[in-house]
Structures are given as C-alpha cells and as structure tokens.
C-alpha cells in the first residue's frame, strides 16, 4: 500500500510540474499562493485540533479541582477553617497588610 501511495504522489507531483511548465510566471505565483493556502488550512486544522484537545484537558483539570474543593467544603471542619481564613484576611486588611489589585487589559491581576 505504501508503494502505491508513493507512486501516486510522484504522479501528482509530475502532473503539477507539467502544469507549471505551461504557465506564465504570474500564474505560477498564483498557483504557489494557492498551494500555500491549502497547506495553511491543513496546518491550521492540526493546530485547532491540538488547541481543542488542550482546552478539553484544561477543562477536565478545572472540573477535577472544583470537585476536590466541593468535597472539602462539605466536611464539617471546613466552615471553621473558612471562618478562620476570613477573620485573618479581615485582620490583614484592617492592619494595612493588603494590596489593592486591578485587572490589566490582558485580563491578568496586578497590584493597583
């Protein structure tokens, strides 16, 4: 099967070469541009597939993390721990040990 595919490719290549030999230079440039356009579509689809996979994996990781947090919040001691953290945060705020934050144009958090 691989031999047939290699043979087929060489036939296609020869066909394209024969067409190119008959074309004026400006049409050859157009043919090359079109070939690059087709190539870009294949590369773009490959990149899109990779990004989709990456996004799915990231979403699965976020879901798993959320499930862990949900499990922690259900535990009886969670209420106590959360209250303690809230009191510590309020104490830091009142003592001036906090920093205002802002969202940058690219969506990141930064000191205000």
C-alpha positions as CSV (number, residue, x, y, z in Angstrom):
1,X,0.0,0.0,0.0
2,X,2.8,2.4,0.9
3,X,4.4,1.8,-2.5
4,X,1.2,2.7,-4.3
5,X,0.9,5.9,-2.3
6,X,4.5,6.9,-3.1
7,X,3.8,6.1,-6.7
8,X,0.6,8.1,-6.6
9,X,2.4,11.1,-5.0
10,X,5.1,11.1,-7.7
11,X,2.4,11.0,-10.4
12,X,0.7,14.0,-8.7
13,X,4.0,15.8,-8.5
14,X,4.8,15.2,-12.1
15,X,1.3,16.4,-13.1
16,X,1.8,19.7,-11.2
17,X,5.3,20.2,-12.7
18,X,3.9,19.7,-16.2
19,X,1.2,22.3,-15.5
20,X,3.7,24.7,-14.1
21,X,5.9,24.4,-17.2
22,X,3.0,25.6,-19.3
23,X,2.0,28.6,-17.2
24,X,3.3,32.2,-17.4
25,X,5.3,33.4,-14.4
26,X,2.4,35.4,-12.8
27,X,0.1,32.3,-12.9
28,X,2.9,30.2,-11.3
29,X,3.0,32.7,-8.4
30,X,-0.8,32.4,-8.1
31,X,-0.5,28.6,-8.1
32,X,2.2,28.7,-5.4
33,X,0.0,31.1,-3.3
34,X,-2.9,28.7,-3.6
35,X,-0.8,25.7,-2.7
36,X,0.4,27.6,0.4
37,X,-3.2,28.5,1.2
38,X,-4.1,24.8,1.1
39,X,-1.1,23.9,3.2
40,X,-2.1,26.5,5.8
41,X,-5.5,25.0,6.1
42,X,-4.1,21.6,6.9
43,X,-1.6,23.1,9.4
44,X,-4.4,25.3,10.9
45,X,-6.7,22.3,11.3
46,X,-3.9,20.4,13.1
47,X,-3.3,23.4,15.4
48,X,-7.1,23.7,16.0
49,X,-7.3,20.0,16.9
50,X,-4.3,20.4,19.3
51,X,-5.9,23.5,20.9
52,X,-9.2,21.7,21.3
53,X,-7.5,18.8,23.0
54,X,-5.6,21.2,25.2
55,X,-8.8,23.1,26.1
56,X,-10.6,19.8,26.9
57,X,-7.7,18.7,29.2
58,X,-7.7,22.0,30.9
59,X,-11.5,22.0,31.5
60,X,-11.2,18.4,32.8
61,X,-8.5,19.6,35.2
62,X,-10.6,22.5,36.4
63,X,-13.6,20.2,36.9
64,X,-11.5,17.8,39.0
65,X,-10.2,20.7,41.0
66,X,-13.7,22.0,41.6
67,X,-14.8,18.6,42.7
68,X,-12.0,18.4,45.3
69,X,-13.0,21.9,46.6
70,X,-16.6,20.8,46.8
71,X,-15.6,17.7,48.8
72,X,-13.5,19.9,51.1
73,X,-16.4,22.4,51.7
74,X,-18.8,19.6,52.6
75,X,-16.6,18.5,55.5
76,X,-17.7,19.7,59.0
77,X,-14.4,21.4,59.8
78,X,-14.5,23.4,56.5
79,X,-16.8,26.0,58.0
80,X,-14.4,26.6,60.9
81,X,-11.4,26.8,58.6
82,X,-13.2,29.2,56.2
83,X,-14.2,31.5,59.1
84,X,-10.7,31.5,60.4
85,X,-9.3,32.4,57.0
86,X,-11.9,35.2,56.6
87,X,-11.0,36.6,60.1
88,X,-7.3,36.6,59.2
89,X,-8.0,38.3,55.9
90,X,-10.1,41.0,57.6
91,X,-7.4,41.5,60.2
92,X,-4.7,41.9,57.5
93,X,-6.9,44.4,55.7
94,X,-7.5,46.5,58.8
95,X,-3.8,46.4,59.6
96,X,-2.9,47.7,56.2
97,X,-1.1,44.5,55.2
98,X,-3.1,44.0,51.9
99,X,-2.6,45.4,48.4
100,X,-5.3,46.6,46.1
101,X,-5.4,44.7,42.9
102,X,-6.6,45.6,39.4
103,X,-7.3,43.7,36.2
104,X,-4.9,44.5,33.4
105,X,-6.1,44.9,29.8
106,X,-5.0,41.3,29.0
107,X,-7.1,40.0,31.9
108,X,-4.3,39.4,34.5
109,X,-4.3,40.5,38.1
110,X,-1.7,43.1,39.1
111,X,-1.1,45.5,42.1
112,X,-3.3,48.6,41.7
